[in-house]
Amino acid sequence: MFRRLAPFVVAFAVVASCTEGDAPGSEPTTAATEAPTTEAPTSGTDAPAGTDTTVAASDGSIVSEFAGEEWFAGTLPSAGTAADESLEPIVVGMINQENSPVGSFPEMRAAVQAAVGWINAELGGVNGRPIELVPCITSFSVEQSQACAQELVQKGAVAVISGIDITSNGSLPILEQNGIPFISALPTTLAELRNEKVVSFSGSITGAYVAFISHAAAQGATKVAIAYGQFESFEVPAKEYGAKVAEQLGLETTLIPFALGTTDFLPVIQAAIDSGAEAMIVAAADTACVPVITTAFDLGYTGQVYSVGACAAREIVAEIPDEIQSQIIFNSEGPPTTDTVEGDLFLAATERYVDEPAGGSGTVSFRAMMNLWAALVAVDSAGSEITPGAISEQFLSAVDAPSFWGHPYTCDRRQVPGFPALCSPQQTLFEVLDDVGGTSSIVDEWIDVPSYVADL
């Protein structure tokens, strides 16, 4: 099915995975976490207590452009309602890796800033209270990650969103000691993946591997090559999930590790070709996308190439020759159908409420912030004080809770055995149609990653 907007795409350092929506043909159900209902007050109806009744012009707000449309939080209102700036703000922290040669992801911070701007300007904040975002940047440094955590504790953050932080082993212990929930937009370390108190609405690279391999098997492949960066949180998913699922499905697997920071991918691609693999999975993102993809075709590879969704970002696709673009299959955590307006909402919010690029991996951090907003509203609406403990309980008791532009999430710690942080690892797959974001889904329903890994 044709999709005008590129789906949720995610990148981290050298490997990546993607996300997003409701399962086709079904309505997500809720258990512990219910998304707030965003019905705007109409004429003659009082606004929610504590909410500034200043309403954006019906033809000026983003929500008014999609008035009456269904989304993860109910029905979009006919006009925007601003948060009351006179009320005490709710402090949310963010830790993100930027300005590092190992990987820099400013778009993830920018996307969260856009989400907070939109929430405060049009969605009424959290029942009237504005959200105050405190971002902290780390540059691939354990010490910087520790310092960020300490700063956010001191500033009274009730929750912390992590964009990508490969040195999160520095921040996690401090946040845990202080009981502050850690929402990882894209977990990239074993410290995050194996932590039962971390919440993530992504399948990370594990979900991507499983989606690619299941599709390759369904297409009749008998051999698959998996190339990955030499880092434990990339290597363990490749060996313990990717290769094992391939074995379950009857595929012979060749694992090809490469050094972080590799710029010459010719030996990597040649090794995959020499293995006789009919399907090649190369988990490389950011500046590695173009050389990996073009090298495969320059060497005459005729099998199916699978690439992480981060490589489908518009600025990257524009550098890939047109005759190659449509031959690559990318993973996504976005819905396999177009039955949601949330992709359009993301694009509109990031264009209006932030002045720097927020696409690519920013899609998952935007979703993390929107899901946190829903949890904050749910806690407050239940009459509970918004505390770190209440937020953690809201997430950890969630079963099939609606997720912004993503599969409903269940944080029962059993979705992916061994990686309890992953609450919604389900995936979809797509192809790129053009340089400006046109894509086509190649699956009709979610790829149920938990069913593939349940017995590993």
Buried (B, 14 or more C-beta within 10 A) or exposed (E): BEBEBBBBBBBBBBBBBBBBBBBBEEEBEBEBBBBBEBEBBEEEEEBEEBBBEEBBEBEEBBBBBBBEBBBBBBBBBBBBBBBBEEBEBBBBBBBBBBEBEBBBBBBBBBBBBBBBBBBBBBBBBBBBBBBBBBBBBBBBBBEBBBBBBBBBBEEBBBBBBBBBBBBBBBBBEBBBEBEBBBBBBBBBBBBBBBBEBBBBBBBBBBBBBBBBBBBBBEEEBEBBBBBBBEBEBBBBBBBBBBBBBBEBBEBBBBBBBBEBEBEEBEEBBBBBBEBEBBBBBBBBBBEBBBBBBBBBBEEEBEBBBBBBBBBBBBEBBEEBEEEBBEBBBBBBBBBBBBEBBBBBBBBBBBEBBBEEBBBBBBBBBBBBBBBBBBBBBBBBBEEBEBBBBBBBBBBBBBBBBBBBBBBBBBBEBEBBBBBBBBBBBBBBBBBBBEBEBBBEBBBEBBBBBBEBBEEE
